[in-house]
Amino acid sequence: MFRLLSKIFRRNEVDCKETRRSSSDYLDETLPPRKLAAIQNHLSNCGPCRAFVDTLASTIGILSRFPRVIPPSSFKESLMDKIRRDR
């Protein structure tokens, strides 16, 4: 019962787990307005989550500077064959 009441009264709040789970959508700016506000509020009060999101943003920025590598068409099939053999 307490959990249910807690969820009702804290509906617009998110915890660290939810913030980290939503961090890609946050950085991609694809969150609905209510969730965006809750994530922003959490990030303004939680140093570890703010550091996590900042690090993720930096990593994405660094990776975006590299050219995209497209594997040969046979790659997926050969990888799946290897996985099946190694089981």
C-alpha distances in whole Angstrom, upper triangle without the diagonal:
4,5,5,6,8,10,11,13,14,15,19,18,19,19,23,22,22,24,27,26,27,30,32,31,31,35,36,35,33,29,28,29,25,24,28,27,24,26,28,26,25,28,30,27,27,31,30,29,32,34,33,33,37,38,37,38,42,41,41,44,46,46,47,50,51,53,50,52,52,52,55,54,55,52,49,51,52,49,47,50,50,47,47,50,48,46
4,5,5,6,9,10,11,12,14,17,16,17,17,20,20,20,22,25,24,25,28,31,30,30,33,35,33,32,28,27,27,24,23,26,25,21,23,26,23,22,26,27,24,24,28,27,26,29,31,30,31,34,35,34,36,39,39,40,42,44,44,45,48,49,51,49,51,51,52,55,54,54,52,49,51,52,49,48,51,50,47,48,51,48,46
4,6,5,6,9,10,10,12,15,14,14,14,17,17,16,19,21,21,22,25,28,27,26,30,31,30,29,25,24,25,21,20,23,22,19,21,23,21,20,23,25,22,22,26,25,23,26,29,27,28,31,32,31,33,36,36,36,39,41,41,42,45,46,48,46,47,47,48,51,50,51,48,45,47,49,45,44,47,47,43,44,47,45,43
4,5,5,6,9,10,10,14,14,15,16,19,18,17,20,23,22,22,25,28,26,26,30,31,30,28,24,23,23,20,19,23,22,19,21,24,22,21,24,26,24,24,28,27,25,28,30,29,29,32,34,32,34,37,37,37,40,42,42,42,46,47,48,46,47,48,48,51,50,51,49,45,48,49,46,45,48,48,44,45,48,46,44
4,5,5,6,8,10,13,13,15,16,20,20,19,21,24,23,24,26,29,28,27,31,32,30,29,25,24,23,20,19,23,21,18,21,23,21,20,24,25,23,24,27,27,25,28,31,30,30,33,34,33,35,38,38,38,41,43,43,44,47,48,50,48,49,50,51,54,53,54,51,48,51,52,49,48,51,51,47,48,51,50,47
4,5,5,6,8,11,10,12,13,16,17,16,18,21,21,21,24,27,25,24,28,30,28,27,23,22,22,18,17,20,19,16,18,20,18,17,20,21,19,20,24,23,22,24,27,26,26,29,31,30,32,35,35,35,38,40,40,41,44,45,47,45,47,48,49,52,51,52,49,47,49,50,47,46,49,49,45,47,50,48,46
4,6,5,5,9,9,10,11,15,15,14,16,19,18,18,21,24,22,22,25,27,25,24,20,19,19,15,14,18,17,14,16,19,17,16,19,21,19,20,23,23,21,23,26,25,25,28,30,28,30,33,33,33,35,38,38,38,42,43,44,43,44,45,46,49,48,49,46,44,46,48,44,43,47,46,43,44,47,46,43
4,6,5,9,10,12,14,18,18,16,18,22,21,20,23,26,24,23,27,28,26,24,21,19,18,15,15,18,17,14,17,20,18,17,21,22,21,22,26,26,23,25,29,28,27,30,32,31,32,35,36,35,37,40,40,40,44,45,47,45,46,47,48,51,50,51,49,46,48,50,47,46,49,49,46,47,51,49,47
4,6,8,9,12,14,18,19,17,18,22,22,21,23,26,25,23,27,28,26,25,21,20,19,15,15,18,16,13,17,18,16,16,20,20,19,20,24,24,22,24,27,27,26,29,31,31,31,35,36,35,37,40,40,40,44,45,47,45,47,48,49,52,52,53,51,48,51,52,49,48,52,51,48,50,53,51,49
4,6,5,8,10,14,15,13,15,18,18,18,20,23,21,20,24,25,23,22,18,17,16,13,12,15,13,10,13,15,13,12,16,17,15,17,20,21,19,20,24,23,22,25,28,27,28,31,32,31,34,36,36,37,40,42,44,42,44,45,46,49,49,50,48,45,48,49,46,45,49,48,45,47,50,48,46
4,6,8,11,15,15,13,14,17,17,16,19,21,19,18,22,23,21,20,16,14,14,10,10,13,12,9,12,15,13,13,16,18,17,18,22,22,19,21,24,23,22,25,27,26,27,30,31,30,32,35,35,35,39,40,42,40,42,43,44,47,47,48,45,43,46,47,44,43,47,47,44,45,48,47,45
4,7,10,14,15,12,12,16,16,14,16,19,17,16,19,20,18,17,13,12,11,7,7,10,8,6,9,11,10,10,14,15,14,16,19,20,17,18,22,21,20,22,25,24,24,28,29,28,30,33,33,33,36,38,40,38,40,41,43,46,46,47,45,42,45,47,44,43,47,47,44,46,49,47,45
4,7,10,12,10,10,14,14,13,15,18,17,15,18,20,18,18,14,14,13,10,8,10,9,5,8,10,8,7,11,12,12,12,16,17,14,16,19,18,17,20,23,22,22,26,27,26,28,31,31,32,35,37,39,37,39,40,42,45,45,46,44,41,44,46,42,42,46,45,42,44,47,45,44
4,7,8,6,6,10,11,10,12,15,14,13,16,18,17,17,13,14,14,11,8,10,10,6,7,10,9,7,10,12,11,11,14,14,11,13,16,15,15,18,20,19,20,23,24,23,26,28,28,29,32,34,36,34,36,37,39,42,42,43,40,38,41,42,39,39,42,42,39,41,44,41,40
4,6,5,6,9,10,11,12,16,16,14,17,20,19,19,16,17,17,15,12,13,13,9,9,12,10,7,10,12,11,9,13,12,9,12,15,14,14,17,18,18,20,22,23,23,26,28,28,29,32,33,36,34,36,37,38,42,42,43,40,37,40,41,38,38,41,40,37,39,42,40,38
4,6,5,6,8,10,10,14,15,14,16,18,18,19,16,18,19,17,13,14,14,11,9,12,12,8,9,12,11,8,10,9,6,10,12,10,11,14,15,15,17,19,20,20,23,25,25,26,29,31,33,32,33,35,36,39,40,41,37,35,38,39,36,36,39,38,35,37,40,37,36
4,5,5,6,9,10,13,14,14,16,18,19,18,16,18,19,17,14,15,16,13,11,14,14,11,12,15,14,12,14,11,9,13,14,11,12,16,16,15,18,20,20,20,23,25,24,26,29,30,32,30,32,33,34,37,37,38,35,32,35,36,33,32,36,35,32,34,37,34,33
4,5,5,6,8,11,11,11,14,16,16,15,12,14,16,14,10,12,13,10,9,12,13,10,11,15,14,13,15,13,10,13,15,13,12,16,17,15,17,20,20,20,23,25,24,25,29,30,31,30,31,32,33,37,37,38,35,32,35,36,33,33,36,36,33,35,38,36,34
4,5,5,6,10,10,9,11,14,14,14,11,14,14,13,10,10,11,9,6,9,10,8,8,12,12,10,12,11,7,9,12,10,9,13,14,12,14,17,17,17,20,22,22,23,26,28,30,28,30,31,33,36,37,38,35,33,36,37,34,34,37,37,34,36,39,37,36
4,5,5,8,10,9,11,13,14,15,13,16,17,17,13,13,15,13,9,12,13,11,10,14,14,11,12,10,7,9,11,8,7,11,12,10,12,15,15,15,18,20,19,21,24,25,27,26,27,29,30,33,34,35,32,30,33,34,30,31,34,33,30,33,36,33,33
4,6,8,9,10,12,13,14,13,12,15,17,16,12,13,15,13,11,14,15,13,13,17,17,15,16,14,11,13,14,11,10,14,14,12,14,17,16,16,19,21,20,21,24,25,27,25,26,27,28,32,32,33,30,28,31,32,29,28,32,31,29,31,34,32,31
4,6,5,6,9,10,10,10,8,11,13,13,9,9,12,11,8,11,13,12,12,15,16,15,16,15,11,12,14,12,10,13,14,12,13,16,16,15,18,20,20,20,24,25,26,25,26,27,29,32,32,34,31,29,32,33,30,30,34,33,31,33,36,34,34
4,5,5,6,8,10,10,10,13,14,15,11,10,13,12,9,11,13,12,10,14,15,14,14,13,9,10,11,9,6,10,11,8,9,13,13,12,14,17,17,17,20,22,24,23,25,26,28,31,32,33,30,29,32,33,30,30,34,33,31,34,36,35,34
4,5,5,6,8,9,9,13,15,16,13,12,15,15,12,13,16,15,14,17,19,17,18,16,13,13,14,11,8,11,12,8,9,12,12,10,13,15,14,14,18,19,21,19,21,23,24,28,28,30,27,26,29,30,27,28,32,31,29,32,35,33,33
4,5,5,6,5,6,10,12,13,10,9,13,13,11,12,16,15,14,17,19,18,19,18,14,15,16,14,11,14,15,12,11,15,15,13,15,18,17,17,20,22,23,21,24,24,26,30,30,32,29,27,31,32,30,30,34,33,31,34,37,35,35
4,5,5,6,6,9,11,12,9,7,10,11,8,9,12,12,11,14,16,15,16,16,12,12,14,12,9,11,13,11,10,14,15,13,15,18,18,17,21,23,24,23,26,27,29,32,33,35,32,31,34,36,33,33,37,36,34,37,40,38,38
4,5,8,9,13,14,15,13,10,13,14,11,11,15,15,12,15,18,17,17,16,13,12,13,12,8,10,11,9,7,11,12,10,11,14,15,14,17,19,21,20,23,24,27,30,31,33,31,29,33,34,31,32,36,35,34,36,39,38,38
4,5,8,12,13,16,13,11,15,16,13,14,17,17,16,18,21,20,21,20,17,16,17,15,12,13,15,11,10,13,14,11,12,16,15,14,17,19,20,19,22,23,25,29,29,31,29,28,31,33,30,31,35,35,33,36,38,37,37
4,6,9,10,13,11,8,12,14,12,12,15,16,15,17,20,20,21,21,17,16,18,17,13,14,17,14,12,16,17,14,15,19,18,17,20,22,23,22,25,26,29,32,32,35,33,31,35,36,34,34,38,38,36,39,42,40,40
4,7,9,12,10,9,12,14,12,13,17,17,17,19,22,21,23,22,18,18,20,18,15,17,19,16,15,18,19,16,18,21,20,19,22,24,25,23,26,26,29,32,31,34,32,30,33,35,33,33,37,37,35,37,40,39,39
4,6,8,6,5,9,10,9,11,14,14,14,17,19,19,21,21,17,17,19,18,15,17,19,17,16,20,20,18,20,23,23,22,25,27,28,26,29,29,31,34,34,36,34,32,35,37,35,35,38,38,36,38,41,40,39
4,6,6,6,9,10,11,12,14,15,16,18,20,21,23,23,19,19,22,21,18,20,23,20,19,23,24,22,23,27,26,25,29,30,31,30,32,32,35,37,37,39,37,35,38,40,38,37,41,41,39,41,44,43,42
4,6,5,6,9,10,10,12,14,15,16,19,20,22,23,19,19,22,21,18,20,23,21,20,24,25,23,24,28,28,27,30,32,33,32,35,35,38,41,40,43,40,38,42,44,41,41,45,45,42,44,48,46,45
4,5,5,6,9,10,11,12,14,16,17,18,21,22,19,19,22,21,19,21,24,22,22,25,26,25,26,30,30,29,32,34,36,34,37,37,39,42,42,44,42,40,43,45,42,41,45,45,43,45,48,47,45
4,5,5,6,9,10,10,12,14,16,16,19,19,15,16,19,18,16,18,21,19,19,23,23,22,24,27,27,26,30,32,33,31,34,35,37,40,39,41,39,37,40,42,39,38,42,42,39,41,44,43,42
4,5,5,6,8,10,10,12,14,15,17,18,14,14,17,16,14,16,19,17,16,20,21,20,21,24,25,24,27,29,31,30,32,33,36,39,39,41,38,37,40,42,39,39,42,42,40,42,45,44,43
4,5,5,6,9,10,11,13,14,17,18,15,14,18,18,15,17,20,19,18,22,24,22,24,27,28,27,30,32,34,33,36,37,39,42,43,45,42,40,44,45,42,42,46,46,43,45,48,47,46
4,5,5,6,9,10,11,12,15,16,13,13,17,16,15,17,20,19,19,22,24,23,24,27,28,28,31,33,35,34,36,37,39,43,43,44,42,40,43,44,41,41,45,44,42,44,47,45,44
4,5,5,6,9,10,10,13,13,10,10,14,13,11,13,16,15,15,18,20,19,21,24,24,24,27,29,31,30,33,34,36,40,40,41,39,37,40,41,38,38,42,41,39,41,44,42,41
4,5,5,6,9,10,12,13,10,9,13,13,11,13,16,15,15,18,20,19,20,23,24,24,27,29,32,31,34,35,38,41,42,43,41,39,42,44,41,41,45,44,41,44,47,45,44
4,5,5,7,9,12,14,11,11,14,15,13,15,18,18,18,21,23,23,24,27,28,28,30,33,35,35,37,39,41,44,45,47,44,42,45,46,43,43,47,46,44,46,49,47,46
4,5,5,6,9,10,8,9,12,12,12,14,16,16,17,20,21,21,23,25,26,27,30,32,34,34,36,37,39,43,43,45,42,40,43,44,41,41,45,44,41,44,46,44,43
4,5,5,7,9,6,5,9,10,9,10,13,14,14,16,18,19,20,22,24,24,27,29,31,31,33,35,37,41,42,43,40,39,42,43,40,40,44,43,40,43,45,43,43
4,6,8,10,9,7,11,13,12,12,15,16,16,18,21,21,22,24,26,26,29,31,34,34,36,38,41,44,45,47,44,42,46,47,43,44,47,46,44,47,49,47,46
4,7,9,9,8,11,13,13,14,17,18,18,20,23,23,24,27,28,29,31,34,36,36,38,40,42,46,47,48,45,43,47,47,44,45,48,47,44,47,49,47,46
4,6,6,6,9,10,11,12,14,16,17,18,20,21,23,24,26,27,29,31,34,34,36,38,40,43,44,45,42,41,44,44,41,42,45,44,41,44,46,43,43
4,6,5,6,9,10,10,12,14,15,16,18,20,21,22,24,26,27,29,33,33,35,37,39,42,44,45,41,40,44,44,40,41,44,43,40,43,45,43,42
4,5,5,6,9,10,10,12,14,15,16,18,20,21,22,24,26,28,31,31,32,35,36,40,41,42,38,37,40,41,37,38,41,39,37,40,42,39,39
4,5,5,6,8,10,10,12,14,15,16,18,20,21,22,25,27,29,29,31,33,34,38,39,40,37,35,39,39,36,36,40,38,36,39,41,38,38
4,5,5,6,9,10,11,12,14,15,16,18,20,21,23,25,28,28,30,33,35,38,39,41,38,36,40,40,37,38,41,40,38,41,43,40,40
4,6,5,6,8,10,10,12,14,15,16,18,20,22,24,27,27,29,31,33,37,38,39,36,35,39,39,35,37,40,38,36,39,41,39,39
4,6,5,6,9,10,10,12,14,15,16,18,21,22,25,25,26,29,30,34,35,36,33,32,35,35,32,33,36,35,33,36,38,35,35
4,5,5,6,9,10,10,12,14,15,16,19,21,23,23,25,28,29,33,34,36,32,31,35,35,32,33,37,35,33,37,39,36,36
4,5,5,6,9,10,11,12,14,15,17,19,23,23,25,28,30,34,35,37,33,33,37,37,34,35,38,37,35,38,40,38,38
4,5,5,6,9,10,11,12,14,16,18,21,21,23,26,27,31,33,34,31,30,34,34,31,32,36,34,32,36,37,35,36
4,5,5,6,9,10,10,12,15,16,19,19,21,23,25,29,30,31,28,27,31,31,28,30,33,32,30,33,35,33,33
4,5,5,6,9,10,11,13,15,18,18,21,23,25,29,31,32,29,29,33,33,30,32,35,34,32,36,38,36,36
4,5,5,6,9,10,11,14,17,18,20,23,25,29,31,33,29,29,33,33,30,32,35,34,33,36,38,36,37
4,5,5,6,9,10,12,15,15,17,20,22,26,28,29,26,26,30,29,27,29,32,30,29,33,34,32,33
4,5,5,6,9,10,13,13,15,18,20,24,26,28,25,24,28,29,26,28,31,30,29,32,34,32,33
4,6,5,7,10,12,13,16,19,22,26,28,30,27,27,31,31,29,31,34,33,32,35,37,36,37
4,5,6,8,11,13,15,18,21,24,27,28,26,26,30,30,27,30,33,31,31,34,36,34,35
4,5,6,9,9,12,15,17,21,23,25,22,22,26,26,24,26,29,28,27,31,32,31,32
4,5,8,8,12,14,17,21,23,25,23,23,27,27,25,28,31,30,29,33,34,33,35
4,7,9,12,15,18,22,24,26,24,25,29,29,27,29,32,31,31,35,36,35,37
4,6,9,12,15,18,21,23,21,22,26,25,24,26,29,28,28,32,33,32,34
4,6,10,13,16,18,21,19,20,24,24,22,25,28,27,27,31,32,31,33
4,6,10,13,15,18,16,17,20,21,20,22,25,24,25,28,29,29,31
4,6,10,12,14,12,14,17,17,16,19,22,21,22,25,26,26,28
4,7,9,11,10,11,15,15,15,17,19,20,20,23,25,25,27
4,6,8,6,8,11,11,11,14,16,16,17,20,21,22,24
4,5,5,8,10,10,11,14,15,16,18,20,21,22,24
4,6,7,8,10,11,13,14,16,17,19,20,22,23
4,6,6,6,9,10,11,12,14,16,17,18,21
4,6,5,6,9,10,11,12,14,15,16,19
4,6,5,6,9,10,11,12,14,15,17
4,5,5,6,9,10,11,12,14,16
4,5,5,6,9,10,11,12,15
4,5,5,6,9,10,11,13
4,5,5,6,9,10,11
4,5,5,6,9,10
4,5,5,6,9
4,5,5,6
4,6,6
4,6
4
